[in-house]
Amino acid sequence: MIHARPQVSVVVPARDAGGHLPDALGSLRRQGLDLDQVEVVVVDDGSTDDTGDVLDAAAATFPALRRLHHPTPRGVSAARNRGIAASTGRWITFLDPDDWYFPGHLAAMVRAAEQHDVDFLVCDQVQAHGTGRRLVRAPEPRRHVALDPRTGIMPTNRSTMVNYVQVSSRLLARRVVDAGLAVFDESLPTAEDREWAWRLLLGTRSYAVVDAPGYVYRRAVDGSLTDIGDARQLGFLEAYDAVLDQLRDQDLTRYEPKVARDLLAVLHHHVKRRTSYPDAVWTQMTGRAAQVLARLDDAVLARQVAGIGPERARAIRRQGVRL
């Protein structure tokens, strides 16, 4: 029987994903839910490989499969946003085409969502490196209890829920989508998940971290944006600039020390990869970093520079960033 509204919508942005997409879609057949209760919204973002053929074959398996198409690539954020807008499920989540869910994952998440009646849920992830697997637990240790999302932001000196940015670890209530909080910033070439994670924690009223079979995040995929060495890597600076706008618009400057610490940590990561960037890109990155850092209160920035330690601070300064 086809129900009026699926239990869950899974948004899958797919660009030239024919090689991995069968694994992702195959995992959706083992989720402990009737297939007509799982709406699969695949947005083909201008693929030139056999992604379309894979979707043709999948259509016979999934009664609630919906296919959308961008004639030319528009990016992962635009693809996800179009999938969000087209989705109809009571709950919505995401699956990148090179990842997959463990059996029964969605059923466990939906049961927990109905039990706790929160705005969104978060689960752990499993990172896959070839045949190797590593469990990565969400930083919040309190499980299966409704929490204030803003308690997932601080402190500055350790990884918190605002640093746990994996999009597919979230299951969102329809009311979050209706409030406009689920959309991704299409102007960000990278790090869109960082701004999105902050917006969820700042804009919602309740969430819970739950134990579920989990989703599997495939690492070291060829062509991953995390490995590029061009100006798209400046996206993290634009993301944190947007977060600062949110904090000031909502009079939440008490969270700016966390922005400062995380900004310095990501900047240090790029410093370690300095040789990956042409000089022109690096000059652009350091100049933009200086602009974003200048928005912070001097005392706040000084405390966070001290907090990262003199060695990392010196490494950042040596590469042309004034702290």
Buried (B, 14 or more C-beta within 10 A) or exposed (E): EEEEEBBBBBBBBBBBBBBBBBBBBEBBEBBBBBBBBBBBBBBBBBBEBBBBEBBEEBBEEBBBBBBBBBEEBBBBBBBBBBBBEBBBBBBBBBBBBBBBBBBBBBBBBBBBBEEBEBBBBBBBBBBBEEEEEEEBBBBBEEEEEBBEBBEBBBEBEEEBBBBBBBBBBBBBBBEBBEEEBBBBBBEBBBBBBBBBBBBBBBBBEBBBBBEBBBBBBBBEBEEEBEEBBEBBBBBBBBBBBBBBEBBEEEEEBEBBBBBBBBBBBBBBEBBEEBEBBEEEBBEBBBEBBBEBBEBBEEEBBEBBBEBBEEEBBEBBEEBBBEB
